[in-house]
Amino acid sequence: MQIVGYETTPGEGPAALRVADSGTVERVPLLAGESLAYTLGERHCAGATDEGVGKTTESSSPAHQNTECSEDVHEACGNADAPYCDEHTSTWPCARCIGNCAMPLESCHEEHAIYLAAFAPDTFKVGVTRSWRLDTRLREQGADRAAHVRTVEDGKRARQIEYGIADEIPDRVRVPTKIRGFAERVDEAAWNALVAEYDPIERFDFDYGLAFDSRPVAETMATGTVLGTKGRVLALERGGTTYAVDMRDLVGYDVTEGASDRDRQSSLGAF
């Protein structure tokens, strides 16, 4: 078995790990209070997944024979690069766009929103997304606060505005920075002062159902009691210590079922 992907909370159902076994992909829900028990092995390229591939099924009822259902089919890869090798790495054209493109994707022509996002205690960023995905995109990132500041006709114009704002406010925040703020509160004074400069259209205040008495320990593991997720960070409790796991760091690991017995760094509160 191999962890080949993950899903954040937005969308249907809870967050999940995607685990490939014998060529098919299973969605492993990350429900608060449930136990997760995988031991990590070697890490290598996660290969490729074809989503929703048709599969012929049979039934004892003639009316239901040869009906089509869908499953995700996994193509394994033994290359050592993780989470993906060059062959299985795809580059999203918009990742580094600053509004000087020819709008190559259909999505570029949709209405876009420019937003500001806050991550406790005082890390702020600017970003863009299609207007209908705004709430989803903010939750995918694990934002604590956000403000919708502009709506424009297409992605090109949105990227141009983002590029201008990014001279003063960064357009990306690293996951370790987000984790360091997990036990903190947003600096409301600093956030409100920033947002006031942009006359926001709408403001957001997110609650992920997580409460930390102290900063969780950053770790790469897949064993423990699920506390919840915030963006792509999975919170686990094990042995009295709370851990924060960047789910992207799990992608590519071969896994076996059963709790890992490897010693982990513990928080002071565990002693």
C-alpha positions in Angstrom: 0.0 0.0 0.0 1.1 3.6 -0.7 -0.3 7.0 0.3 -0.8 8.7 -3.1 -2.7 11.8 -2.1 -5.0 13.6 0.3 -8.2 15.6 0.3 -8.8 18.7 2.5 -12.1 19.3 4.2 -13.9 21.4 1.5 -16.2 19.3 -0.6 -18.2 16.2 0.1 -17.3 14.5 3.3 -14.4 14.9 5.7 -10.7 15.3 4.8 -9.1 12.0 3.8 -5.9 10.3 2.8 -5.9 8.5 -0.5 -4.2 5.0 -0.2 -3.4 2.9 -3.2 -3.5 -0.9 -2.9 -3.2 -3.4 -5.8 -3.9 -0.7 -8.4 -7.0 0.9 -6.9 -7.3 3.9 -4.6 -9.2 3.9 -1.3 -10.3 7.1 0.4 -9.5 6.9 4.2 -11.6 9.4 6.0 -10.0 11.5 8.7 -12.8 11.7 11.3 -12.2 13.4 14.6 -12.0 10.8 17.4 -11.1 7.9 15.0 -7.8 6.1 15.1 -5.3 6.2 12.3 -2.9 3.3 12.2 -0.3 3.1 9.5 3.4 2.5 9.7 5.5 4.4 7.2 8.0 2.5 5.1 10.1 3.7 2.2 9.1 6.8 0.3 9.1 7.1 -3.5 7.1 8.6 -6.4 3.4 8.4 -5.8 2.8 7.6 -9.5 -0.4 8.6 -11.3 -4.1 8.2 -10.5 -6.8 8.1 -13.2 -10.0 9.2 -11.4 -13.4 7.7 -12.2 -12.3 5.0 -14.5 -15.2 2.8 -15.6 -15.5 -0.7 -14.2 -17.9 -3.4 -15.3 -19.8 -5.0 -12.4 -22.0 -8.0 -12.2 -25.1 -8.7 -10.1 -27.4 -11.7 -9.4 -30.2 -9.6 -11.0 -30.1 -9.5 -14.8 -31.3 -5.9 -14.7 -28.1 -4.9 -12.9 -25.5 -6.9 -14.8 -22.9 -5.0 -16.8 -23.7 -1.7 -15.2 -20.8 0.8 -14.9 -19.4 2.2 -11.7 -16.3 4.2 -11.3 -13.1 3.8 -9.3 -9.8 5.5 -9.1 -7.0 3.4 -10.8 -3.5 3.9 -9.6 -0.3 3.5 -11.7 2.7 2.8 -9.5 6.1 4.3 -10.0 9.4 3.1 -8.5 11.4 6.3 -9.0 13.0 7.5 -5.9 11.9 11.1 -6.2 9.0 12.0 -3.8 6.3 12.9 -3.7 6.5 12.8 -7.5 9.3 12.2 -10.1 9.7 14.4 -13.2 7.6 12.0 -15.3 4.6 12.3 -12.9 4.9 16.0 -12.0 2.5 18.4 -13.6 2.9 22.1 -13.4 -0.2 24.3 -13.0 0.2 27.1 -15.5 -1.3 29.7 -13.1 1.1 28.9 -10.2 3.6 31.7 -11.1 1.3 33.8 -13.3 1.5 37.6 -12.8 -1.1 38.5 -15.3 1.1 38.5 -18.4 -0.3 35.3 -19.9 -2.6 34.5 -22.8 -5.2 32.9 -20.5 -4.6 29.3 -21.7 -7.2 27.6 -19.5 -11.0 27.8 -19.6 -11.0 28.7 -15.9 -8.9 31.8 -16.7 -12.0 33.4 -18.3 -14.2 33.0 -15.3 -14.9 35.7 -12.7 -12.2 35.9 -10.1 -11.9 37.1 -6.5 -8.9 38.7 -4.9 -8.6 38.0 -1.2 -6.5 38.6 1.9 -6.0 35.8 4.3 -4.7 35.7 7.9 -2.9 32.9 9.7 -2.4 33.3 13.4 -0.9 35.2 14.9 0.1 37.8 12.3 1.0 36.3 9.0 -1.0 37.7 6.1 -1.2 36.9 2.4 -2.9 37.9 -0.8 -4.4 35.5 -3.3 -6.8 34.9 -6.1 -9.3 32.3 -7.0 -12.4 31.8 -9.1 -15.3 33.6 -7.3 -17.4 30.5 -6.8 -14.4 28.8 -5.1 -13.6 31.5 -2.6 -14.8 29.9 0.6 -13.4 26.5 -0.5 -10.0 27.9 -1.4 -9.6 29.7 2.0 -10.5 26.5 3.9 -8.1 24.5 1.7 -5.3 26.8 3.0 -6.4 26.7 6.6 -6.9 30.5 6.8 -8.1 31.8 10.2 -9.5 35.0 8.8 -10.1 36.3 5.3 -11.4 39.3 3.4 -12.8 39.4 -0.2 -11.4 42.7 -1.5 -12.0 42.7 -5.3 -14.0 41.0 -7.9 -12.8 41.1 -11.5 -13.9 39.6 -14.9 -11.1 37.1 -15.4 -8.0 35.5 -14.0 -5.5 37.6 -15.9 -6.8 40.8 -14.4 -6.9 39.2 -11.0 -3.3 38.1 -11.2 -2.2 41.6 -12.2 -3.9 43.1 -9.1 -2.5 40.3 -6.9 1.0 41.0 -8.3 0.7 44.7 -7.4 -0.5 43.9 -3.8 2.3 41.3 -3.4 4.8 44.1 -3.3 3.6 44.7 0.3 1.8 41.5 1.3 3.3 38.1 0.4 1.3 35.8 -1.9 2.3 32.5 -0.2 2.7 31.2 3.3 4.7 28.0 4.1 3.0 25.2 6.1 5.6 25.3 8.9 4.7 29.0 9.4 1.0 28.0 9.7 1.8 25.3 12.2 3.8 27.6 14.4 0.6 29.7 14.9 -1.7 26.8 15.7 -1.9 27.7 19.4 -2.1 31.4 18.8 -4.9 33.9 18.2 -5.0 36.3 15.2 -3.7 39.7 16.0 -7.0 41.4 15.4 -5.7 44.9 15.6 -3.1 44.3 12.8 -5.6 42.3 10.7 -8.3 44.9 11.0 -5.9 47.7 10.1 -4.8 45.8 7.0 -8.3 45.0 5.8 -9.5 48.6 6.4 -7.1 49.7 3.6 -9.1 47.7 1.0 -12.8 48.3 1.8 -13.7 44.6 1.8 -16.7 43.2 0.1 -17.0 40.3 2.6 -15.1 39.0 5.6 -14.6 35.5 6.8 -13.9 34.0 10.3 -13.1 30.2 10.2 -13.4 27.6 12.9 -11.8 24.2 12.2 -12.9 22.6 15.5 -9.4 22.4 16.8 -8.2 23.9 20.1 -4.5 23.7 21.2 -3.2 24.5 24.7 0.3 24.6 23.2 1.9 24.4 19.8 1.7 20.9 18.3 4.8 19.1 17.4 5.5 19.0 13.7 6.0 15.4 12.6 5.6 13.1 9.7 3.6 10.1 10.9 0.3 8.3 10.3 -0.5 6.8 13.7 -2.6 8.4 16.4 -6.1 9.6 17.3 -7.4 12.1 14.7 -8.2 15.5 16.2 -9.1 17.1 12.9 -7.6 18.9 10.0 -6.8 22.5 9.1 -6.1 23.0 5.5 -3.6 20.3 4.5 -2.4 19.8 8.1 -3.6 16.8 10.0 -3.7 17.0 13.8 -3.1 13.7 15.7 -2.8 12.9 19.4 -0.5 10.1 20.6 0.8 9.4 24.0 -0.3 12.7 25.4 1.3 14.7 22.7 -0.4 16.6 19.8 1.3 16.3 16.4 0.8 18.4 13.3 1.3 16.5 10.1 1.6 18.1 6.7 -0.3 15.6 4.6 1.7 16.4 1.5 4.7 15.0 3.4 3.0 11.7 3.6 2.4 11.3 -0.1 4.7 8.7 -1.6 5.2 6.6 1.5 4.6 2.9 1.4 2.5 1.9 4.4 1.5 -1.1 6.3 -1.6 -1.3 8.4 -0.9 -1.1 12.1 0.3 1.5 14.5 4.0 2.6 14.2 6.1 1.8 17.2 8.7 4.4 16.3 9.6 6.9 19.1 8.5 10.4 18.4 9.4 13.8 19.8 7.0 14.6 22.7 5.8 17.9 23.9 6.7 19.0 27.5 3.1 18.5 28.5 3.3 14.8 27.9 5.7 14.3 30.8 
